[in-house]
């Protein structure tokens, strides 16, 4: 997991050119004006634009084939993140959707991230995450860049 801002994102470009591609795409396009849906950014990279209703109940997910870069386009939210070793599989891996759902052990330690429109959160396959946790906004619009793990 990496938590940063648009101003500091270039520090992480050396990890993968895909990070730069996503940040540039976000800076050069008015993502708030995009209709909900999935858009191709580059080979192995897409961005999903969605409106979400925030909740107080965490639901933990992880992905095996994709790295997420999550950006709030409107509003703010909390996102809980922990290591996959703290998870217990609740719903088996769905290869078509690249998602696996978890419950977490009672001894799990979490990072609580307060996200807003300047925050970038990069989540790797080992990061169980529960985004869209209520933090002052009932609904948010966000961009979730999906990057093929092979680009890292």
HUUR-V840189 format. One line per field, one symbol per residue. ss: DSSP state (H for helix, E for strand, C for the rest). A space follows every 10 residues. Layout:
BEGIN
ss=???
END
This chain:
BEGIN
ss=CEEEEHHHHH HHHHHCHHHH HHHHHHHHCC HHHCCCEEEE EECCEEEEEE EEECECCCCE EECCCEEEEE EEEECCEEEE EEEHHHEEEE EEEECCCCEE EEEECCCCCC EEEEECCCEE EEECCCEEEE EEEECCCCEE EEEEEEEEHH HC
END
